[in-house]
Amino acid sequence: MSYGGAGGLVTFGAVDTTNCELAVNYVPLSSEAYGQFSISGFSIARFSKEFAQDAISDTGSSWIGIPPYLMDGVAGNTGARYDIGYQFYTVACSTMMTQPDVEFTINGVKYSLKSEDYVIDVGLGGGQCALAFFIHTSGGFGPAWVLGDPFIRTYCNIYDIGQKRIGFAKSKRSV
């Protein structure tokens, strides 16, 4: 993934079978207002946590927002360093294809992101790339997780308002 790439697609009234796999895993919404659903686990390499927290899949977020107590586990398993100037975590671009997979557990199903999905060349120079995670603090109100573009590029989101659920299907290709 690199900065300035292709955009996304929206399909209304149907599931996009051209760009999305046929298998859709539906998840009940815990709040209709934000399309909020429950997430029960997260892992990267040797770091793994189970919990019951709310999440949203947000087309307006370029990165993945995670609770503060999990960021050390992500940074420690990717070798990421916080860049105070940019105010985000960076890793060597040379590791874009070799970082560990990230895994989210949603409604009993594991959703995986490869490192090329979350290590992004945003033109920093010096061989540095952005780690597409940010610390998200909900303050006890709203979702603890924000699954932004890296998740949405990998998994098609199917919003079923009538049934009060969201579905996830593997994307056939990155858009």
Secondary structure, 3 states (H helix, E strand, C coil): CECCCCCCCCCCCCCCCCCECCCCEEEEEEECCCCEEEEEEEEECCEEEEEEEEEEECCCCCCEEECHHHHHHHHHHHCCEEECCCCEEEEEHHHCCCCCCEEEEECCEEEEECHHHHEEECCCCCCEEEECEEECCCCCCCCCEEECHHHHHHEEEEEECCCCEEEEEEECCCC
